[in-house]
Amino acid sequence: MAIWLIFGILGLVAWAFIARWLMRSPLRDDAPGGVFFALGRAYVRVVHGLRVQGRAAIPRLKPGQQPPGPLIVIANHTAGIDPVLIQAAVPFHVRWIMAEDMRLGQLEWMWQWLRVIFVSRTSRDSIGAREAIRHLRGGGVIGIFPEGGLERPAYQLLPFQPGIGLLIKRTGARVLPVLVDGTPQVDPAWASLWKPSRSRLRFKPTLDYSHSDLSAAEIANDLRQRFMEWTGWALNDEPAPIEVGESGKSRQVRSAA
């Protein structure tokens, strides 16, 4: 009887430690959030062999601290797996800005759970932009791919959209740059979720434009130039056009050459 009692006490203690660990998830302060985050980290290590460089540049949190915002995580866009890789590498929740035409209905539960912010490529509807600004001004973290589409051909930087500069100017948020490479080069974008790879993230020190006289467009261009210097990749000023099909879903049209 005494042995079972000891095992019972040890089991309760072990569960208390596990529950406390799960509750520290950056996604949500509950056990499901902890399980989801833990599974995500295991997934990117096993399936994508994720390597992370420059961890010292990632803002660190102590237990009970709020997110390190206002902060904008920006990255070049190589594949649909990119936001999953980045979220697995940082200890705080990143609310990603995503194009409305990439909103797969089958994953609506996940978009809602992760509080993804959707914006339209084809209209001037600013609801998403206003939500992003509110979140940043409240001390939150936003993630954005300023190229606005996948890098095709690979290892060529597309133009950075002026909207990233406008978001920085309006909120005074710091910028955490992330360089992504080694991801699966497949289409459509979400096919990269189940194709193995040897992905790599390189974090660079945060940038502060709050006292800069640069315009929104100049900030976007400055960021693109920095990414070019960090990666050594060519600039692609003629990206494949975006077409919207009958389903309402857009795709990049690539030349057969």
Secondary structure, 3 states (H helix, E strand, C coil): CHHHHHHHHHHHHHHHHHHHHHCCCCCCCCHHHHHHHHHHHHHHHHCCCCEEECHHHCCCCCCCCCCCCCEEEEECCCCCCHHHHHHHHCCCCCEEEEEHHHCCHHHHHHHHHHCCEEECCCCCCCHHHHHHHHHHHCCCEEEECCCCCCCCCCCEECCCCHHHHHHHHHHCCEEEEEEEECCCCCCCHHHHHCCCCCCEEEECCCECCCCCCCCHHHHHHHHHHHHHHHHCCEECCCCCCEEECCCCCEEECCCCC
